[in-house]
Amino acid sequence: MEKVRSAKQLLENIATMNREKSVYQFIIPGKGRFTLVFQEEDEQSITDDAETNPELVRMINESREQYKQGLGMSTKDLLKSMTPKDFIE
């Protein structure tokens, strides 16, 4: 799991996400551990990927449950909540 040390580094890694590289797990010191799942606009492609990847199904279901419990936040909210101090060990 990668330690992210700046918002720039986080955005660069998000920008490289695609259908093949659809899950990004990282740690932000001072904030915690995160799992980011790339979802294309085409819902069918997500279904296809989920059918062939049980781990993806588990992560999606876990994410939905956490969202229902109010534990989720948007990427925009996450970035707003960070300060340079969060990236210092």
N, C-alpha and C positions, 0 to 999 in steps of 0.2 A: 504494500500500500504506500503510495507516494505522499510525502509531506509537501504541502503547497505553502510557499513562503511569501506570495504576493498575489494581489488581485490580477495583475497582468499574467502571471503564470497560470492561474486558474482559468482565465478567459482564453489563453492560448490553447490549453488542453481541451477546453470545451469546444473550441473551434475545430479541433481535429477529429471530433466525434463523427461517426457515420454509421451506416447500417452494420458494417463488419466490426467496428469498434464502438459498440453501443452502450457499454457499461464502464463507468469511470469511478473507481473508489479512491478516496483520498482523505488525508488528515489535515486539518488546519489547527496548528497548535493554539491552544487557548479557546477553541470553539468545539472541536470534536471530530468524529469520523463521519464521512458522508459517502453515499452511493448515489451517483447520478445516472439516470437511464435515458438514453437518447430515444425519442419516439418520433418517427416520421409522420408526416401528415396523412399518409396512406395507412389507414387502420388495418387493412388486410395484411400489410407487410409485418406488422407487429404480431398479428395472429399467426402468420407463417413461422416467424422466428420463435414464438412461444411454443408452438407445436413441436419444434425440434430441439428446444432447450428448456428442460424442466427447471433449471436454476433461474432462468429468466422469468418463468411463470411464478416461482416462489417469490422473487424480488418484487415483481409487479403486484402480487397479492399483498405482500407485506407493506409496500408503499401505499396501496389503496387503504389498507386498514389504518395505517398511521395517519393518513390524510383525514379519514373519518373521525379519528380521535383528536384532530386539531394539532397534530404534531408536525405537519408539513409547512413548508414555506416556499415561495417562488424564488427563482434564481435572483431576481431583482431585489427581493427582500433580504436574501442572504448577503448579496454584495453590499447593500446599504448598511447592514449590521456590522460589517468588518471595518477594522481600523488597522493601520500599519503595525500596531502592537500585537495583533492577533497572529502575525506571521513570525514573531520573534520567540525563540525558545527560551 
